Amino acid sequence: MSTSRVQRFASLHAEMISVARGERKAPSRAAEQSIHSAEMIARLLTHENRSLMASIRTHRPASVAELAASTERAPSNFTRTLSKLKAVGLVHFELVGRRKAPRTVTEKVVIEIDPFPGRDIVRIVKRKAMCLGARRRSTHHRTRSQ
C-alpha cells in the first residue's frame, strides 16, 4: 500500500522551488502522485464521469476515438476529462497497437474530510490485477496544505 498526498498547489510549488534552489533535500515522497484537494476529486466524480468510467470498464474500447463515438461526447471536452481522470489515478492508457486505449484502474474512492484544513485523506483502491488471486492495491493521498 503506497501513500500519496493531497497537497495544495501553492504548497507543492514552494516545496519544488526550495528543492531546486538547494535549500532543502527533496522529500522521500517527492515522486508520489499529488492531488490539490479532496474537493477536486469529489468534483471530478460527477455522474457523467462515473458513467464514462463504467463504460470504459464494461466495453474496454480499443481507442479513445472508439470510446468517444460510443458515448457521443464532444472530442475536445472528452479528451480533457480523460486527462483529468488520468492525472488523479482513476484511469490509465494502455497501448493497443498504435492507439491509446483508456482503462479504469479504480475499484473505489474513499474521501475522509477532516474538519480542520490540511489533514484530508483520499484513498483510491485499485482494481484487482487481471490475473486471479491478485491483491487490491490502494493509494492514499494526504493533505499537506500551508
ChimeraX attribute file (.defattr): number of C-alpha atoms within 10 A of each C-alpha:
attribute: neighborCount
match mode: 1-to-1
recipient: residues
	/A:1	9
	/A:2	10
	/A:3	15
	/A:4	23
	/A:5	25
	/A:6	25
	/A:7	24
	/A:8	17
	/A:9	15
	/A:10	12
	/A:11	13
	/A:12	19
	/A:13	12
	/A:14	12
	/A:15	17
	/A:16	17
	/A:17	12
	/A:18	14
	/A:19	14
	/A:20	12
	/A:21	9
	/A:22	10
	/A:23	10
	/A:24	12
	/A:25	13
	/A:26	14
	/A:27	10
	/A:28	7
	/A:29	12
	/A:30	14
	/A:31	9
	/A:32	13
	/A:33	17
	/A:34	23
	/A:35	23
	/A:36	21
	/A:37	22
	/A:38	22
	/A:39	14
	/A:40	12
	/A:41	19
	/A:42	13
	/A:43	10
	/A:44	15
	/A:45	16
	/A:46	11
	/A:47	10
	/A:48	10
	/A:49	16
	/A:50	12
	/A:51	13
	/A:52	20
	/A:53	21
	/A:54	13
	/A:55	17
	/A:56	20
	/A:57	16
	/A:58	11
	/A:59	11
	/A:60	15
	/A:61	19
	/A:62	18
	/A:63	19
	/A:64	19
	/A:65	16
	/A:66	13
	/A:67	21
	/A:68	17
	/A:69	11
	/A:70	12
	/A:71	14
	/A:72	10
	/A:73	13
	/A:74	10
	/A:75	14
	/A:76	9
	/A:77	10
	/A:78	18
	/A:79	15
	/A:80	11
	/A:81	15
	/A:82	19
	/A:83	16
	/A:84	14
	/A:85	19
	/A:86	17
	/A:87	14
	/A:88	18
	/A:89	18
	/A:90	23
	/A:91	21
	/A:92	18
	/A:93	17
	/A:94	14
	/A:95	11
	/A:96	12
	/A:97	9
	/A:98	8
	/A:99	13
	/A:100	16
	/A:101	20
	/A:102	23
	/A:103	22
	/A:104	22
	/A:105	21
	/A:106	20
	/A:107	14
	/A:108	13
	/A:109	18
	/A:110	13
	/A:111	17
	/A:112	13
	/A:113	15
	/A:114	11
	/A:115	8
	/A:116	7
	/A:117	11
	/A:118	17
	/A:119	18
	/A:120	23
	/A:121	22
	/A:122	25
	/A:123	20
	/A:124	22
	/A:125	19
	/A:126	20
	/A:127	16
	/A:128	15
	/A:129	12
	/A:130	7
	/A:131	7
	/A:132	7
	/A:133	8
	/A:134	10
	/A:135	11
	/A:136	13
	/A:137	16
	/A:138	19
	/A:139	19
	/A:140	21
	/A:141	27
	/A:142	23
	/A:143	24
	/A:144	19
	/A:145	18
	/A:146	12
